[in-house]
Amino acid sequence: MRLFAAVLPPEEAVRELGVAVDGLHRLPGAGGLRWTGRPGWHFTLAFYGEVDEEVTGPLADRLSRAARRTPPVPLALRGGGHFGGRALWAGVSGDLTTLRLLADRAEAAARKAGVPMGEHRRYRPHLTVARSRQAADFEAYVTALDAFAGRPWTASELCLVRSNLPRSGVPGEQPRYETVARWALAGAGG
């Protein structure tokens, strides 16, 4: 299974960001971008790639432990940026220290469960809204997102998500994400 750990924004936050992203679709060059589907919007904490079935149980146990040790995280979608002209993203504000701690714990959980993780990189929270096959000039999009500030919300659970990649070859087909497990963060929801 192709898996990753994530924080999923609530529907209200997705709707707010969706209004801002709809405005981006009217900017020059928007038709040449691959826009991510709202059902797939998430903050990846740790990407695991293909995980053997026998490792998923130990991984789930360790992620459960990481969730129990981490408090709920106050966040708000805000602003945006891009990575090398290849990915346009919405940013986040709030308790980024705790969000980074949760990301580090999600990565450590995988390492301890036997998932090969490669080199550790400092977590940069972002929610990808579009991608480009070729380096794109995202400056107008980033400028438009600079004005976006969503209402605060609290991330109260850690999710293990399965990524089902498109196989049909149909242009524009999106990956499908399926939450396979979720754990309440410490003190969230009992």
HUMOHU-V819346 format. One record per residue. N is the residue number from 1. RES is the residue in one small letter. OMEGA is omega in whole degrees, -180 to 180 (NA if undefined). Layout:
# HUMOHU-V819346
n = [N;N]
res = [RES;RES]
omega = [OMEGA;OMEGA]
This chain:
# HUMOHU-V819346
n = [1;2;3;4;5;6;7;8;9;10;11;12;13;14;15;16;17;18;19;20;21;22;23;24;25;26;27;28;29;30;31;32;33;34;35;36;37;38;39;40;41;42;43;44;45;46;47;48;49;50;51;52;53;54;55;56;57;58;59;60;61;62;63;64;65;66;67;68;69;70;71;72;73;74;75;76;77;78;79;80;81;82;83;84;85;86;87;88;89;90;91;92;93;94;95;96;97;98;99;100;101;102;103;104;105;106;107;108;109;110;111;112;113;114;115;116;117;118;119;120;121;122;123;124;125;126;127;128;129;130;131;132;133;134;135;136;137;138;139;140;141;142;143;144;145;146;147;148;149;150;151;152;153;154;155;156;157;158;159;160;161;162;163;164;165;166;167;168;169;170;171;172;173;174;175;176;177;178;179;180;181;182;183;184;185;186;187;188;189;190]
res = [m;r;l;f;a;a;v;l;p;p;e;e;a;v;r;e;l;g;v;a;v;d;g;l;h;r;l;p;g;a;g;g;l;r;w;t;g;r;p;g;w;h;f;t;l;a;f;y;g;e;v;d;e;e;v;t;g;p;l;a;d;r;l;s;r;a;a;r;r;t;p;p;v;p;l;a;l;r;g;g;g;h;f;g;g;r;a;l;w;a;g;v;s;g;d;l;t;t;l;r;l;l;a;d;r;a;e;a;a;a;r;k;a;g;v;p;m;g;e;h;r;r;y;r;p;h;l;t;v;a;r;s;r;q;a;a;d;f;e;a;y;v;t;a;l;d;a;f;a;g;r;p;w;t;a;s;e;l;c;l;v;r;s;n;l;p;r;s;g;v;p;g;e;q;p;r;y;e;t;v;a;r;w;a;l;a;g;a;g;g]
omega = [176;-170;170;174;-175;165;-180;178;178;-177;-179;179;178;179;180;179;180;178;179;-179;176;177;179;-179;-179;-180;178;178;-177;-180;180;180;174;-177;180;-180;-179;178;-179;-178;-177;170;176;176;179;178;-176;-176;-180;-178;178;-178;-177;180;-175;178;177;178;179;178;-178;176;177;179;179;179;-179;-178;-174;179;173;-171;175;-176;171;174;-175;173;-180;-180;178;175;172;-180;-179;-178;175;-175;170;-179;-178;173;-179;-177;-178;177;179;177;177;177;178;177;178;179;178;177;180;178;180;180;-179;179;178;177;178;-173;-178;-175;177;175;177;-178;176;-176;179;177;-176;179;179;177;177;178;177;180;-177;174;-176;-173;-180;180;180;178;178;180;179;-179;-176;174;179;178;179;175;-179;174;-174;178;175;-177;169;-171;175;178;177;-176;178;179;-173;-175;179;179;178;179;-176;169;176;-179;-178;177;-176;176;176;-179;176;173;-175;177;180;174;176;NA]
